[in-house]
Amino acid sequence: MALGYKARRRWSLVILLIGLPLYIVLAVTLTDWLRRVLETPPMLLELVVYVVLGFLWAMPFKFVFKGVGKEDPDAPNDPE
């Protein structure tokens, strides 16, 4: 089922305002756990984990964010 433009805009706001902060907490918790397990992990390993998690959160929601910043394609064109 394809989402309409307005539905994608609303879902993108929900994802950014609620989902992303929760994901950030999850990512920080994961890296804190990694610090406890490895005592002092290399800084490069932490950087790689943050970069991978930074890209990973957006992959499932790519279809929601696609085209949200553009004009509504379903809006009537008023030449006035």
Rosetta blueprint (number, residue, H / E / L):
1 M L
2 A L
3 L L
4 G L
5 Y H
6 K H
7 A H
8 R H
9 R H
10 R H
11 W H
12 S H
13 L H
14 V H
15 I H
16 L H
17 L H
18 I H
19 G H
20 L H
21 P H
22 L H
23 Y H
24 I H
25 V H
26 L H
27 A H
28 V H
29 T H
30 L H
31 T H
32 D H
33 W H
34 L H
35 R H
36 R H
37 V H
38 L H
39 E L
40 T L
41 P L
42 P L
43 M H
44 L H
45 L H
46 E H
47 L H
48 V H
49 V H
50 Y H
51 V H
52 V H
53 L H
54 G H
55 F H
56 L H
57 W L
58 A L
59 M H
60 P H
61 F H
62 K H
63 F H
64 V H
65 F H
66 K L
67 G L
68 V L
69 G L
70 K L
71 E L
72 D L
73 P L
74 D L
75 A L
76 P L
77 N L
78 D L
79 P L
80 E L
